[in-house]
């Protein structure tokens, strides 16, 4: 019952990290994970806001 390791980076992010590792002065990739988390949270916030207003609107009519 051990979890299977998964790749959590998109192809572009993975390519950027690999190129930055090979070329020491090429790019700073320290904020890569923060950027991925930021891009992940925006759709959840939007869906949550739509769900909240839909819920509130449906209970106002009753």
MOCOR-V869529 format. One record per backbone hydrogen bond with DSSP energy under -1.0 kcal/mol. NH is the residue of the N-H (numbers start at 0). CO is the residue of the C=O. If there is no record, write none. Layout:
# MOCOR-V869529
NH,CO ; NH,CO
This chain:
# MOCOR-V869529
13,9 ; 14,10 ; 15,11 ; 16,12 ; 17,13 ; 18,14 ; 19,15 ; 20,16 ; 21,17 ; 22,18 ; 25,22 ; 31,28 ; 34,30 ; 35,31 ; 36,32 ; 37,33 ; 38,34 ; 39,35 ; 40,36 ; 41,37 ; 44,40 ; 45,41 ; 46,42 ; 47,43 ; 48,44 ; 49,45 ; 50,46 ; 51,47 ; 52,48 ; 53,49 ; 54,50 ; 55,51 ; 56,52 ; 57,53 ; 58,54 ; 59,55
